[in-house]
């Protein structure tokens, strides 16, 4: 994932995020029974591993709203764009890699003033990799109790990146990469391991290089395909439906909202032919 602001500062989140926003307000539930935290984590990790393969077999429509705010908090400029979006993952030699495609359907007009810079964010769709086996040992998890989230029993799990371990995100600046100490909270279904919502970000640890804060929120919802030829036996998975990314520097403030809809499955067929001599 890459996020840009100003010409001098580039935020490159090496593994993307997606996600956020508008599940109904969460209210504490009373007395929900669940397994120990490690059992729930095992269930979520297994679920994320299966979901990663499925996520690479779908495409969707991405609508992006970019907002730039004035110092008084009022909106200075809004731009909207639409893309055909898909993400492909590969695992070569045990190393996860991401290839993202965003084909413009409707792009924002370039009529803004030259002195107004916008935040360009993409790839915010895979924050769930916090729970993937490739990264899970790089985070410390704690139980944050139960909540009823939009009618679903949810277990809250807080996560904090462990310093000097593999990071899902890095800041690329002036030819160097700075691992980001991401922390946040995930709402999960304790029975199925589905992710319902994730909030994550960094605090004020990067102010010395021009970033005051970065916060992201992600909302998931069940997606039903009209035909399920690729994974007919899989249970229902929850896909990202909205992601909100907010970035502040000491002098500037942006918010981008990514909405994902019209998920469709696709498959790629390949053939190999041996040349006859």
Secondary structure, 3 states (H helix, E strand, C coil): CEEEECCCEEEECCCCCCCCCCCCCCEECCCCCCCCHHHHHHHHHHHHHHHHHHHCCEEEEEEEEEEEECCCCCEEEEEEEEEEEEEEEEEECCEEEEEEEEEEEECCCCCCCCCCCCCEEECCCCHHHHHCCCCHHHEEEEEEEEEEECCEEEEEEEEEECCCCCCCCEEEECCEEEECCCEEEEEECCCCCCEEEEEEEECCCCHHHCCCEEEEEEEEEECCCCCCCCCCCCCCCEEEEEEEEEEECCCCEEEEEEEEEEEEECCCCCCCCCCCC
